[in-house]
Amino acid sequence: MSEEPSEKAETKEETETETETKAKAKAKAKAKASASTKAKSEGKKPKKAKETGKEEPSKEAEPAQPLSDQPSPPKSRNEEILDSLLAKYSLPESLVVQLKDKTAGLDLTADQLSRIVEETNSAYIKALIEPGEAAGTVAAQSVGEPGTQMTLRTFHYAGVRELNVTLGLPRLIEIVDARRTPSTPTMTLYLDEEHRVSLEKAKEVVARIERIAVENIAKSIEYDMINSSFIVEIDAEVAEDKCLDLDFIAKSIEKLKVGKVSVEGNSIIISPETTAPEKIKRLRERILDLRLKGIKGIKRVVIQKEDNEYVLYTDGSNLAQVLGVKGIDTTRIYTNNISEIAEVLGIEAARNAIIREAFQVLDQQGLDVDIRHVILVADLMTSTGKIRQIGRHGVSGEKSSVLARAAFEVTVKHLLDAAAHGEEDALEGVTENVIVGQPVPLGTGIVELFMRFSKDGS
Amino acid sequence: MGKFDLLDHELVPQFRIMAKEEIEQLRKSLGVRKEDLPWMLKSDPVSKAIGAKPGDVVEIVRKSPVAGRSVAYRYVVPG
């Protein structure tokens, strides 16, 4: 490669300096100064020296340089110019990063860079959604159409994971309907530094959260008619595995206050006060369901190793309680129960969870839906500060227009109610105007004459 | 182990209560009333954590998969 382009660039740069803004000139002067010193020291390679700039870490940089400069990620010359150019535009961060990435290491003049930025900006402005665009309809179609291709079955994870999680269309419906509890609640628990590396430590955490009821460690439970008492035979091996001893179990059962409790060998004998068969039956259930340790709702915990750390997957979810357990990384704790997230971590976290869950479902089915459509759905669901479902009892059911509501579901009820209450319809939305046969407020139809009566527009 | 702070959680973005002047500026630039912004309840865990009261506007800096970083606003309402 000849050195000509580089030279040309340099002369161009020089003539430009006068017309440029102060900030740019300053940045460039700095860069040039370093470039020239480098050119001197490295002799034949002026281009390379300039390209690497003064701070860009490269093999060729002198050993003294990294010491003299600030230790934080060094800025290349291009980056500096870009920064001063970008201040004028409000480009999203991801574009800025891309711009910097693509221009890094390229030998570009300030003029070329500024044209790149301008071009990027105009492309960005073009790509922005226009006022009046039916973004919601597009989102609905974009999520709805792939939805028709989803499988209806919930499939089981093969082998190790052993947990069965609802997927596909049923799960998507669950998310959009904002059900209080998902049909298969599950949590993903990451562990803190101390517990994430060893299986033993991970098991300790499991012991803390897995709910153990009497039925999990009982070999058998019988009702002795003659002595009118229950005999619960405990599986000693299992009990030991779960770190439970008989006395503790007996004491726990005693707290139920159903009668005398005594330990006999491997069995616990409970003598209830009543003998009524109905009550005995119910009592049996209560004893079996008694929680001995662990957290309510966490039925089972599976340990899995994921890139050098142990991660726990649970069957059942109880975010508020699990947060208090020692050994859990509380910054990454996750549950698929979105309403729990809203309760404990707030509406913004719930919004993120909706996006994550819905996108994951679509992704797992191999459907390539742009995440922005999913984001719009999540934004709409969380816009009132509470999770609203998309449907009769939420977004669609709370529309202000009678006709729009009537067009959705339960037509007669809405029309009847509206008539009874003397409701009016301002015909502001799309649906109403389609019904009455007027141009809809969409696209070019959205423009209207608008008058402000007070100066501040309130 | 330190106490659990929900603001540290990966699902929770950054929150900041905006000053009066900032709200006015925002209102002008967006051309909407405060109430037209998305809402956040006063009883929301985040409202409690940052001490937001009804009438406040919070600025939310989200990590966006598309834009890298995006700024959103919520109006705090009673409830």
HADDOCK unambig.tbl for C-alpha pairs under 7 A between the chains (distance, minus, plus):
assign (segid A and resid 92 and name CA) (segid B and resid 67 and name CA) 5.18 0.50 0.50
assign (segid A and resid 92 and name CA) (segid B and resid 68 and name CA) 6.77 0.50 0.50
assign (segid A and resid 92 and name CA) (segid B and resid 69 and name CA) 6.96 0.50 0.50
assign (segid A and resid 93 and name CA) (segid B and resid 67 and name CA) 5.84 0.50 0.50
assign (segid A and resid 93 and name CA) (segid B and resid 68 and name CA) 5.06 0.50 0.50
assign (segid A and resid 93 and name CA) (segid B and resid 69 and name CA) 5.81 0.50 0.50
assign (segid A and resid 94 and name CA) (segid B and resid 67 and name CA) 5.13 0.50 0.50
assign (segid A and resid 94 and name CA) (segid B and resid 68 and name CA) 4.60 0.50 0.50
assign (segid A and resid 330 and name CA) (segid B and resid 4 and name CA) 6.49 0.50 0.50
assign (segid A and resid 330 and name CA) (segid B and resid 9 and name CA) 6.78 0.50 0.50
assign (segid A and resid 331 and name CA) (segid B and resid 8 and name CA) 5.76 0.50 0.50
assign (segid A and resid 331 and name CA) (segid B and resid 9 and name CA) 3.95 0.50 0.50
assign (segid A and resid 331 and name CA) (segid B and resid 10 and name CA) 5.64 0.50 0.50
assign (segid A and resid 332 and name CA) (segid B and resid 9 and name CA) 6.17 0.50 0.50
assign (segid A and resid 332 and name CA) (segid B and resid 10 and name CA) 5.84 0.50 0.50
assign (segid A and resid 344 and name CA) (segid B and resid 45 and name CA) 6.31 0.50 0.50
assign (segid A and resid 345 and name CA) (segid B and resid 6 and name CA) 6.03 0.50 0.50
assign (segid A and resid 345 and name CA) (segid B and resid 12 and name CA) 6.97 0.50 0.50
assign (segid A and resid 345 and name CA) (segid B and resid 45 and name CA) 5.96 0.50 0.50
assign (segid A and resid 345 and name CA) (segid B and resid 46 and name CA) 6.87 0.50 0.50
assign (segid A and resid 346 and name CA) (segid B and resid 44 and name CA) 5.37 0.50 0.50
assign (segid A and resid 346 and name CA) (segid B and resid 45 and name CA) 5.14 0.50 0.50
assign (segid A and resid 346 and name CA) (segid B and resid 46 and name CA) 5.64 0.50 0.50
assign (segid A and resid 347 and name CA) (segid B and resid 44 and name CA) 6.91 0.50 0.50
assign (segid A and resid 348 and name CA) (segid B and resid 12 and name CA) 6.29 0.50 0.50
assign (segid A and resid 349 and name CA) (segid B and resid 11 and name CA) 4.80 0.50 0.50
assign (segid A and resid 349 and name CA) (segid B and resid 12 and name CA) 4.85 0.50 0.50
assign (segid A and resid 352 and name CA) (segid B and resid 11 and name CA) 6.12 0.50 0.50
assign (segid A and resid 383 and name CA) (segid B and resid 38 and name CA) 4.66 0.50 0.50
assign (segid A and resid 383 and name CA) (segid B and resid 39 and name CA) 5.78 0.50 0.50
assign (segid A and resid 384 and name CA) (segid B and resid 38 and name CA) 6.09 0.50 0.50
assign (segid A and resid 384 and name CA) (segid B and resid 39 and name CA) 4.90 0.50 0.50
assign (segid A and resid 384 and name CA) (segid B and resid 40 and name CA) 6.73 0.50 0.50
assign (segid A and resid 385 and name CA) (segid B and resid 39 and name CA) 4.91 0.50 0.50
assign (segid A and resid 385 and name CA) (segid B and resid 40 and name CA) 4.25 0.50 0.50
assign (segid A and resid 385 and name CA) (segid B and resid 41 and name CA) 5.35 0.50 0.50
